[in-house]
Amino acid sequence: MTTRATKSSSRWRRAVRLLLPAMLGTVLSVSMAQDTAVPMWAFPLTTASKAPPAPEESHTLPGSTRRFTQAQLLDRTVAVDWYPSEHPAMPAAVRSGGSRGAACGFCHLPEGQGRPENASLAGLPYTYLLQQISDMKSGARKLVNPHFTPGALMLQTVSQIGEADAEQVAHYFSALRYQKRVKVLESSSVPSFTAQGFVYVFDSSGPRQPLGERIIEGPDDFSRFEERDNRVGYTAYVPVGSIARGATLAKGDGKARQACVTCHGVGLRGGPIGPPIAGRSPTAIFRQLYAFQLGTRNGMNAAQMKPIVTGLSYPQMLALAAYVGSLASGGH
């Protein structure tokens, strides 16, 4: 004998079987829409990799008297210092991570030039650097993309750094001279590329690919990049016309959106409020604009940036980043 409860349960199961495909389709559509909205090109995750060299394999670079093994090149707790005569003595936290994890000089390099997957710290003001460390420790600066390992590693390292070390790190990097390493090229297409090591690796032997509304930035010599060579150059491909569009946007709109020079100074080489940004990685610049708009970057002076990025489309932020990266750095 079938009870009323059994009939009700049977009807519920049939309803679930009928509705579940539609429900899943809706969830997947929303997820895909969100994934499409995120500018994933700015967070290159490895899509292809080659077999790593043996740990004991030895490396050297032109102009350096030092040698490092593959194991040393991969050890995040110690900065790979190819040219020790080109910078002052590194403070302990820059030279070695110790129990804290990564050494500041491993990711940002002993010369502070940084790489596209992180940031160039050389020449940034002492107070600005100290504030960024504080904002990361307090949670005012959060991860934009939790899958992007360099950002997660930065937050992990900062969470364990003490006040005295933070001050020494800020003093050290602020005293260094930034040297522009990136060429910004406008193009409708780019050489064939894959993502590896959180940057793009170009292959000139393959067919060119449409660029679209993206910045595709990578080292000119990937092997030297992997060896953490401070002197390696980078090329950032940006859409045709984006530099001029960015220059127009940088002038502001005469209303809520102030001109970039108001805070970042003439030539965007640093001002009374904003740090020098001219000639630095366009991809890194875009990620920061996106973080301000998304709200994951707060803290001191973030309020001044909110009106700048509010209402800007990704192509517009891309254009601003292309323009900023194309400028001469002035050595700041």
ZIQUINOR-V431689 format. One record per run of one state. SS is the DSSP state (h for helix, s for strand, l for the rest). FROM is the first residue (numbers start at 0). TO is the last residue. Records with the same first field share a line. If there is no record, write none. Layout:
# ZIQUINOR-V431689
SS=FROM-TO  FROM-TO
This chain:
# ZIQUINOR-V431689
l=0-2  37-38  42-56  59-66  73-76  78-82  86-90  96-96  100-102  108-124  138-139  141-147  158-161  174-180  186-187  190-190  196-197  203-207  210-214  219-220  226-232  238-240  250-259  264-264  268-280  294-295  297-300  309-312  326-331
h=3-36  39-41  69-72  83-85  91-94  97-99  103-107  125-137  148-157  162-173  221-225  241-249  260-263  265-267  281-293  301-308  313-325
s=57-58  67-68  77-77  95-95  140-140  181-185  188-189  191-195  198-202  208-209  215-218  233-237  296-296
